[in-house]
Amino acid sequence: MAKQEITYKAAITEIELILGKIEEGELDVDELTKNVKRVTELLTICRDKLQKTESEVTKILKEE
């Protein structure tokens, strides 16, 4: 099954939600570990999307 791609906005929203739970102390140790891993995955996705967008914008501007 193909992995559904998450949008940048959805990734940021999920990160903010998880961070809010961490700050409020709503997560037990097992949930904390799982959520920290998820935030790491989401940050990687965001970083990749930003790098791809930067490359595309740079290419477009060079063509102008």
Phi, psi and omega in degrees: 000136180288141178281128181285131182281136180266143178283160178301313182298318179295322179296315179297318179298317179294320177300313180299320178297313180296316180298323177298318178296320179295313181298326181277354180071029184277353186252137173278178186300317180295318178293323180299313180300312180299317183287325177295320176298317180296317179298320178299316177298315181295320178296322177297316178300313180298315180299316180297317180296320179294318179295319179296316180296317179300317179297316180295317180295317179299317178299316180297316182294326178291331179286335183291000000 
